[in-house]
């Protein structure tokens, strides 16, 4: 399974962007109910940090405090795709955004994510 992220770009503060992450195939029927797809981001000199996650089967979502109320994660199970709608973007949101997948609990922890997309650059100017 491969993940392909897209949708990044250069925007101004207050603008919106929608990221997409398409999986080459969907989760197998044997995947646990904890199968989760998530977005992380990494800025130069900083560690990769959690942004948002969506449980593939449970439908639950999780967000970092820094993006709550501004970002929304959603998924299209039929297309094996997860989206990240980013509104009211701030310069601090500038980073390379990565999508990832795991098949275990604790969706907000980076440990356990074994599939990673190639990253897409989001730059927010002030």
C-alpha positions as CSV (number, residue, x, y, z in Angstrom):
1,X,0.0,0.0,0.0
2,X,1.3,3.5,-0.9
3,X,0.0,6.9,0.2
4,X,0.1,9.8,-2.2
5,X,-0.4,13.3,-0.7
6,X,-1.3,16.4,-2.6
7,X,-2.9,19.8,-2.3
8,X,-0.2,21.9,-0.7
9,X,0.7,25.3,-1.9
10,X,1.5,28.9,-1.1
11,X,-1.3,30.9,0.5
12,X,-1.8,34.0,2.6
13,X,-2.8,34.1,6.2
14,X,-6.5,33.5,6.5
15,X,-6.8,31.5,3.4
16,X,-7.8,27.9,3.0
17,X,-6.3,24.7,1.5
18,X,-7.5,21.2,1.1
19,X,-5.0,18.4,1.3
20,X,-5.7,14.9,-0.1
21,X,-4.1,11.6,0.6
22,X,-5.0,8.7,-1.6
23,X,-4.1,5.1,-0.6
24,X,-3.3,2.7,-3.4
25,X,-5.7,0.3,-1.8
26,X,-8.1,0.2,1.1
27,X,-7.6,-1.5,4.5
28,X,-8.0,-5.2,4.3
29,X,-10.9,-6.8,6.0
30,X,-8.5,-8.2,8.6
31,X,-7.4,-4.8,9.7
32,X,-8.4,-4.0,13.2
33,X,-11.1,-1.4,14.1
34,X,-8.3,0.9,15.1
35,X,-7.1,1.4,11.5
36,X,-6.4,5.1,11.3
37,X,-5.2,7.6,8.8
38,X,-3.7,10.8,10.0
39,X,-1.9,14.0,9.0
40,X,1.4,15.1,10.6
41,X,3.5,18.1,9.8
42,X,7.1,19.1,10.2
43,X,8.7,22.5,10.0
44,X,12.5,23.0,9.6
45,X,14.3,22.3,12.8
46,X,11.3,20.8,14.5
47,X,10.1,17.4,15.2
48,X,7.2,15.9,13.2
49,X,4.0,16.7,15.0
50,X,0.5,15.3,15.0
51,X,-2.2,17.4,13.3
52,X,-5.4,15.2,12.8
53,X,-6.5,11.6,12.6
54,X,-9.6,9.8,11.5
55,X,-10.5,6.2,12.4
56,X,-11.4,4.4,9.2
57,X,-14.2,2.3,10.7
58,X,-15.2,4.0,13.9
59,X,-15.5,7.4,12.3
60,X,-13.9,9.2,15.2
61,X,-11.6,12.1,14.7
62,X,-8.8,13.7,16.7
63,X,-7.1,17.0,16.4
64,X,-4.1,18.8,17.8
65,X,-5.1,21.7,20.0
66,X,-3.3,24.1,17.6
67,X,-5.7,23.3,14.8
68,X,-9.0,22.6,16.5
69,X,-11.8,24.7,15.1
70,X,-9.8,25.5,11.9
71,X,-8.9,22.1,10.4
72,X,-11.2,19.2,9.6
73,X,-10.3,15.7,8.6
74,X,-12.6,13.6,6.6
75,X,-12.4,10.4,4.5
76,X,-13.9,8.8,1.5
77,X,-13.9,5.1,2.1
78,X,-14.9,4.3,-1.4
79,X,-11.9,6.1,-2.8
80,X,-9.5,5.2,0.0
81,X,-8.8,8.9,0.5
82,X,-8.5,11.1,3.5
83,X,-8.7,14.9,3.3
84,X,-7.6,17.7,5.5
85,X,-9.5,20.9,5.1
86,X,-7.5,23.8,6.5
87,X,-9.2,27.1,7.1
88,X,-8.0,30.3,8.7
89,X,-4.4,29.4,8.0
90,X,-1.7,31.0,9.9
91,X,2.1,31.4,9.2
92,X,2.7,28.9,12.1
93,X,0.9,26.3,9.9
94,X,3.8,26.5,7.4
95,X,5.3,23.0,7.2
96,X,5.5,19.8,5.1
97,X,2.4,17.9,5.7
98,X,2.5,14.1,5.7
99,X,-0.3,11.6,5.7
100,X,0.2,8.3,7.5
101,X,-1.6,5.1,8.5
102,X,-1.5,2.9,11.5
103,X,-3.3,-0.2,12.7
104,X,-3.3,0.3,16.4
105,X,-4.6,2.5,19.1
106,X,-3.5,6.0,20.2
107,X,-4.1,7.8,17.0
108,X,-2.3,11.0,18.2
109,X,1.0,9.2,18.9
110,X,3.4,9.0,16.0
111,X,4.6,5.6,17.2
112,X,3.0,2.8,15.2
113,X,2.4,4.7,12.0
114,X,4.0,2.4,9.4
115,X,2.8,3.9,6.1
116,X,3.8,7.4,5.1
117,X,3.1,9.6,2.1
118,X,5.8,11.7,0.5
119,X,4.7,15.0,2.0
120,X,3.3,18.2,0.6
121,X,4.5,21.7,1.3
122,X,2.2,24.2,2.8
123,X,3.5,27.8,3.1
124,X,1.4,30.5,4.7
125,X,2.6,34.1,4.2
126,X,1.7,36.9,6.7
